[in-house]
């Protein structure tokens, strides 16, 4: 009888540990596609985005990079513009 209860306890602990290992830590912050595109840009590109954002010049709009996402082209452009606004506006 003692062997059976020890085996059951060992199996229960193994299942508990396996479940905990699968959960893993959650990311602190998930990035939107626009934010991800910002972070994948070079520092030079980021400076260019900020310069275009601060200039508010319709003749030289912010160049929206291509980025794989499930968003439509316009949705992504809006999301990227929001990321640029956050990064380029002084706090």
CORSUL-V224971 format. One record per residue. RES is the residue in three letters. D_FIRST is the distance of its C-alpha to the first C-alpha in Angstrom with 2 decimals. Layout:
((RES | D_FIRST) (RES | D_FIRST))
This chain:
((UNK | 0.00) (UNK | 3.80) (UNK | 5.49) (UNK | 5.37) (UNK | 6.62) (UNK | 8.85) (UNK | 10.12) (UNK | 10.93) (UNK | 12.64) (UNK | 14.48) (UNK | 15.68) (UNK | 16.85) (UNK | 18.74) (UNK | 20.25) (UNK | 21.48) (UNK | 22.93) (UNK | 24.71) (UNK | 26.05) (UNK | 27.45) (UNK | 29.12) (UNK | 30.63) (UNK | 32.18) (UNK | 33.83) (UNK | 35.85) (UNK | 38.75) (UNK | 41.37) (UNK | 44.95) (UNK | 46.97) (UNK | 49.89) (UNK | 50.41) (UNK | 53.95) (UNK | 56.12) (UNK | 57.87) (UNK | 61.08) (UNK | 59.46) (UNK | 57.85) (UNK | 61.31) (UNK | 62.78) (UNK | 60.30) (UNK | 60.83) (UNK | 64.58) (UNK | 66.37) (UNK | 67.80) (UNK | 71.26) (UNK | 70.27) (UNK | 68.72) (UNK | 72.01) (UNK | 73.92) (UNK | 71.78) (UNK | 72.41) (UNK | 76.12) (UNK | 76.41) (UNK | 74.45) (UNK | 76.67) (UNK | 79.86) (UNK | 79.26) (UNK | 81.69) (UNK | 81.52) (UNK | 83.37) (UNK | 80.56) (UNK | 77.29) (UNK | 73.85) (UNK | 72.82) (UNK | 69.46) (UNK | 67.50) (UNK | 65.71) (UNK | 61.96) (UNK | 59.34) (UNK | 57.98) (UNK | 57.32) (UNK | 60.14) (UNK | 63.60) (UNK | 66.34) (UNK | 67.73) (UNK | 64.37) (UNK | 63.61) (UNK | 67.11) (UNK | 66.59) (UNK | 63.20) (UNK | 64.69) (UNK | 67.66) (UNK | 65.32) (UNK | 63.56) (UNK | 67.00) (UNK | 68.11) (UNK | 65.10) (UNK | 65.58) (UNK | 69.39) (UNK | 70.03) (UNK | 70.40) (UNK | 67.93))
